[in-house]
Amino acid sequence: MVGVTSDFRMGFVMMSYRTGDKAGYLKDTLPDWLVKFEKYFSAHEYCAGDLLTHVDFNLFEILDHVVTCFPGAYDNSPKLKAFWERIGNIGVRVVWIFFVFGKN
């Protein structure tokens, strides 16, 4: 999944910094990725199956960029959206734990 995440990121980076073609990305590139991710997360909780790894946070970050540019992008991909929300909630908890318990 590291390579898959990198490939997904590269498509977004190319759209963002080279072509600027948001409409083309939304029509021609993103839908294929959403289908692939939806299928994968229909059978797996995390990128490494049942094990949370750094790749989950890497994928979350690019998914977050995508949904920032294309609000509602995951509305028709409930498994992918659940993954994105689950990983995002982990980050919120980590920040809260650091804030509460990290002070000395």
Buried (B, 14 or more C-beta within 10 A) or exposed (E): BEEBBBEBBEBBEBBBEEEEBEEEBBEEBBBEBBEEBBEBBEEBBBBBEEEBBEBBBBBBBBBEBBBEBEEEBBEEBEBBBEBBEBBBEBEEEEEEEEEEEEEE
